[in-house]
Amino acid sequence: MTRVRVILAALLALGLTVLCVAPALAADGDGDRAGVNGDAIAPAAANGELPAISGDSPAPQKPGTRDLIIFWTVGGLAILGALAVITRKNPVTAVMCLVGTFLALAVVYIMLLAHFLAVIQVLVYAGAIMVLFVFVVMIINREESDAWELSWKTWIGRGVGVAAGVFLAVRFITILARSTRVLGLSDAGWSREEMQHFGTTRAVGELLFTRYLVPFEAVSLLLLIAVIGALVLARPHEKVGDAADAAGSPAGQAKPDKGGAH
Amino acid sequence: MSFFISLPHTLALGAILFTIGIIGALIRKNALIVLMSIELMLNAANLTVLAFARARHDNTGHTLAFIVIAVAAAEAAVGLAVLVGIFRTRRTSSLDEITMMKQ
């Protein structure tokens, strides 16, 4: 129990840090952007197409050490949280570590100028979805007694799983390392308006309600179906039987008809 | 202080998180942990999409990530409801013991 409390306290501290640091970074960024983009906009900006990817720019910009340190500190927190998710026996601990991972990823989103998505990440993922997980963990309160059971059959499956995962990681990283182009996510080549507009609620909302209106509406339909499906699936079977019986018998017709018939 | 992360670093972080998610989904028996691993993989994919959106100066990736989050919410709701339903009838959440389709 004390361990869970320590983890909760750590996650709370992390969340508070995010809340404190994010506005400071944003404000700081505005000042810097003004300085950088005031008079010296890189020529790559002129054509407007993929300025960061154009390979023939004379000096490909490298990320600064400070930015890399910040990025891999936050990213390392995310990785540690993810590792904890798949290794902890207690599901409550796993859920809390997943919340930590999501908060760290929200910070990475802010670094990628995806402000709207960062807020959505904290609200929807760390807030709503994880609360749902916590509720289900409370219903199914079974700590795995043998998370790493020693049976040759399961060990074969796990070996295949780990081998597949390691293979995937090695492939990913070799492909990334072999890519010759330095794709720096720099601010050179961004006009000031574009920079301030990028990733905001307004920019994403404009796209969602004009060009991508149909997918947006499809998502609303999907959510409606998910709500109904979850209700139907999670409802106790006895209740369904009772309702059917009550509907069949003349005495109980009034109540179920309200919900069911229309 | 605007950040200047290189795209390969961001993609590497996404790849690592995705791999951890895959390993978790393959080696764990607890269905709850498997669902969490799937959420982890969706987040890694989102990270990749957002990194490319940043590199290409294109907000379209953000709408895709938004839709992915909505789909993840729906998936979590339905998946957890299925889990609760199975737990109610079988009193288990271990994937090794959910073998009704086999018999």
Interface residues (C-beta under 8 A of the other chain):
Chain A: L25 D28 G29 D32 R33 V36 G48 L50 P51 A52 I53 Q61 K62 P63 G64 D67 L68 I70 F71 W72 G75 A78 I79 A82 L83 V85 I86 P91 A94 V95 L98 T101 F102 L105 V108 Y109 M111 L112 L113 A114 F116 L117 I120 Q121 V124 Y125 A128 I129 L132 F133 V136 V137 I139 I140 R142 E144 A147 E149 T154 G157 R158 V160 G161 V162 A164 G165 V166 L168 A169 F172 I173 L176 A177 S179 V182 L183 G184 L185 S186 D187 G189 W190 E194 M195 F198 G199 A203 V204 L207 L208 Y212 P215 F216 V219 L222 L223 I225 A226 V227 G229 A230 L231 L233 A234 P236 H237
Chain B: M1 S2 F3 F4 I5 S6 L7 P8 H9 T10 L11 A12 L13 A15 I16 L17 F18 T19 I20 G21 I22 I23 G24 L26 I27 R28 K29 N30 L32 I33 L35 M36 S37 E39 L40 N43 N46 L47 L50 A51 A53 R54 A55 R56 H57 N59 T60 H62 T63 A65 F66 I67 I69 A70 V71 A72 A73 A74 E75 A76 A77 V78 L80 A81 V82 L83 V84 G85 F87 R88 T89 T92 S93 S94 D96
